[in-house]
């Protein structure tokens, strides 16, 4: 009998965890910030896909960053970000902390202009 209670408890707990992660309906999804911008950076010092991955991970952890791409072949990184939460200077500084030289190109555009 005790074994049945344990099995039921495990099943209920698993069900609660599964349903808890899916409790949002599409209408409750977090709104997308209206002020998303895209900044392109020239990044010196990237030599491989590992360099790209490190930049993507570090910059992607910044509050307000929506997406990050990086190319060691082109020596660039492109970041979509919420300008109210993070600045291009903060993004460049984060890349710099990894040992790369990063400078923003003059192609910062507002997402709504596309």
Secondary structure as a PSIPRED ss2 file (coil, helix, strand):
# PSIPRED VFORMAT (PSIPRED V4.0)

   1 X C   1.000  0.000  0.000
   2 X H   0.000  1.000  0.000
   3 X H   0.000  1.000  0.000
   4 X H   0.000  1.000  0.000
   5 X H   0.000  1.000  0.000
   6 X H   0.000  1.000  0.000
   7 X H   0.000  1.000  0.000
   8 X H   0.000  1.000  0.000
   9 X H   0.000  1.000  0.000
  10 X H   0.000  1.000  0.000
  11 X H   0.000  1.000  0.000
  12 X H   0.000  1.000  0.000
  13 X H   0.000  1.000  0.000
  14 X H   0.000  1.000  0.000
  15 X H   0.000  1.000  0.000
  16 X H   0.000  1.000  0.000
  17 X H   0.000  1.000  0.000
  18 X H   0.000  1.000  0.000
  19 X H   0.000  1.000  0.000
  20 X H   0.000  1.000  0.000
  21 X C   1.000  0.000  0.000
  22 X C   1.000  0.000  0.000
  23 X C   1.000  0.000  0.000
  24 X C   1.000  0.000  0.000
  25 X C   1.000  0.000  0.000
  26 X H   0.000  1.000  0.000
  27 X H   0.000  1.000  0.000
  28 X H   0.000  1.000  0.000
  29 X C   1.000  0.000  0.000
  30 X C   1.000  0.000  0.000
  31 X C   1.000  0.000  0.000
  32 X C   1.000  0.000  0.000
  33 X C   1.000  0.000  0.000
  34 X C   1.000  0.000  0.000
  35 X C   1.000  0.000  0.000
  36 X E   0.000  0.000  1.000
  37 X E   0.000  0.000  1.000
  38 X E   0.000  0.000  1.000
  39 X E   0.000  0.000  1.000
  40 X E   0.000  0.000  1.000
  41 X E   0.000  0.000  1.000
  42 X E   0.000  0.000  1.000
  43 X E   0.000  0.000  1.000
  44 X E   0.000  0.000  1.000
  45 X C   1.000  0.000  0.000
  46 X C   1.000  0.000  0.000
  47 X C   1.000  0.000  0.000
  48 X C   1.000  0.000  0.000
  49 X H   0.000  1.000  0.000
  50 X H   0.000  1.000  0.000
  51 X H   0.000  1.000  0.000
  52 X H   0.000  1.000  0.000
  53 X H   0.000  1.000  0.000
  54 X H   0.000  1.000  0.000
  55 X H   0.000  1.000  0.000
  56 X H   0.000  1.000  0.000
  57 X H   0.000  1.000  0.000
  58 X H   0.000  1.000  0.000
  59 X H   0.000  1.000  0.000
  60 X H   0.000  1.000  0.000
  61 X C   1.000  0.000  0.000
  62 X C   1.000  0.000  0.000
  63 X C   1.000  0.000  0.000
  64 X C   1.000  0.000  0.000
  65 X E   0.000  0.000  1.000
  66 X E   0.000  0.000  1.000
  67 X E   0.000  0.000  1.000
  68 X E   0.000  0.000  1.000
  69 X E   0.000  0.000  1.000
  70 X E   0.000  0.000  1.000
  71 X E   0.000  0.000  1.000
  72 X C   1.000  0.000  0.000
  73 X C   1.000  0.000  0.000
  74 X C   1.000  0.000  0.000
  75 X C   1.000  0.000  0.000
  76 X E   0.000  0.000  1.000
  77 X E   0.000  0.000  1.000
  78 X E   0.000  0.000  1.000
  79 X E   0.000  0.000  1.000
  80 X E   0.000  0.000  1.000
  81 X E   0.000  0.000  1.000
  82 X E   0.000  0.000  1.000
  83 X C   1.000  0.000  0.000
  84 X C   1.000  0.000  0.000
  85 X C   1.000  0.000  0.000
  86 X C   1.000  0.000  0.000
  87 X C   1.000  0.000  0.000
  88 X H   0.000  1.000  0.000
  89 X H   0.000  1.000  0.000
  90 X H   0.000  1.000  0.000
  91 X H   0.000  1.000  0.000
  92 X H   0.000  1.000  0.000
  93 X H   0.000  1.000  0.000
  94 X H   0.000  1.000  0.000
  95 X H   0.000  1.000  0.000
  96 X H   0.000  1.000  0.000
  97 X H   0.000  1.000  0.000
  98 X C   1.000  0.000  0.000
  99 X C   1.000  0.000  0.000
 100 X C   1.000  0.000  0.000
 101 X E   0.000  0.000  1.000
 102 X E   0.000  0.000  1.000
 103 X E   0.000  0.000  1.000
 104 X E   0.000  0.000  1.000
 105 X C   1.000  0.000  0.000
 106 X C   1.000  0.000  0.000
 107 X C   1.000  0.000  0.000
 108 X C   1.000  0.000  0.000
 109 X E   0.000  0.000  1.000
 110 X E   0.000  0.000  1.000
 111 X H   0.000  1.000  0.000
 112 X H   0.000  1.000  0.000
 113 X H   0.000  1.000  0.000
 114 X C   1.000  0.000  0.000
